[in-house]
Amino acid sequence: MCKAIKYGTILTDTFSRMKEDYGKIKSKLSEYDKKVNELYHEIETSNLNASEGYKKYKELRQALRMRRVLKQEFYTLEKLLYKTFDIDRISNQIHKTVQNAKVSEVGNQQYRNGWDIELEVIIGQ
């Protein structure tokens, strides 16, 4: 297989996984935002004794910590996907390039048919 096709496929797969992870993290972050708001509302509107209040505090603290972990990962991944790269544009460009390379590879293989020369042997891999 042509190296350009191999690397293009790896990049496309990596970008797809990044976007998938970004979506999962975004969804979980939204869940924890709602959970934190529910807990704040519950604390605000209820009259809890010391034991119940402590339990709510611990529940709120855990939700806030989970949310913090998600937020950090979300913003870092968001910067990589949409500020460092224009991920959608790059993904489309890579896809087109790989498709063109595949068409070219078919022609090159027919041209070199029977030559018994491999790129890896030439470059030492």
N, C-alpha and C positions, 0 to 999 in steps of 0.2 A: 504494500500500500504506500502511496505517496505520502511523504512526511507532512505536507501541507494539509492533506485530508485528515491524517491522524491527529495533528495538533488542532486543527479546526474543530474536529469532533470532540476532542477533550475540552476545548474552550466552551463550546456550545453546551456540553453536559455540565460543566462547572457553573456557567451562568444560569442554567436552568435550576440547578440545585440551590444556588444562592437566592434566586427569586422565590423558590419554594420555601426555603428556610425563612426568608424575610416575611412572607405571607403568614407562616405559622407563628412567628414571633409577634407580628402585628396583631394577629387574632388573640393570642394569649395575653398580650399587653392590654387589649381592650377588655378582656374578661377580668383581669386584675384591677383595672380602673373602676369597673362596675362594682367589683367586690369591695374595694376600698370605700367607694361612695356609699354602698349599702351599710357597711360597718359604721362609718361616720354618722349616717342618718339614724341607725339603730342606737348608737351611743347618745346622740343628741335628743332623741325622743323618748328614751326609756329611763326608768329610775332603777338603776342597778345597785345591789348591795356590793360590799367590798369584794367578795369572792367572785360574783358575776362580772364585776367591773374588771377585775384582774384577768379573767378568762377572755373578755372582749379585747382588752389591751394586748394580750398575747396573740390573739387571732389577728388583730389589726397589724401588729408589728410583723408577723409572718407574711401577711399579704403585702405589706409595704416593701419588705425585703425582696420578696419574689418579683414584685413589680420593678424594683430598682435594677435587679439583674437583667430583666427583660428589656428595660429602657436603655440601659447601657449597650446591650448587644444590638438592639433595634437601631439606635442612632449611628452606631459605628458601621453597621451593615448598610444602612441607608446612605451614608456618605460614600461608601465604596461603590454601591450600585448606581446611584443617581447623581453624585457630585463629582466623583473621580472619573467614573465612566458614564457615558450615556448608554446604559445597558441595553435598551431596546434597539437603538440605532446600531450599536456594535454587534449585537446578536444577529440582526438582519444582514449586516454586511458580511459577517463571518459565514452565515448560511449561504449567501449568494456565492461567495468565494469558494467554499467547499463544493458546491454544486458545479461550478465552472471547472474546478480542479478535477472532479470526478469525470466529467466529459473529456477533458484533456488527457487524463490518465488512460482512458480506454484507447484513445488514438495513439498515445505514446507506447502502450503495451503492444498494440498491433504493429507499430513501426519497428519496435525492438524485438519482435518475436524471434526466438531462437538465439539471441545474443548471449545468454547465460552470464550476464553481468549485473550484479546487484549493487545498489547504492551503498548499502551497509559495508560491503567488502571494500569499496573504493575509499570511503571515509573512515574505515577502521572501527566499526561498531559491531 
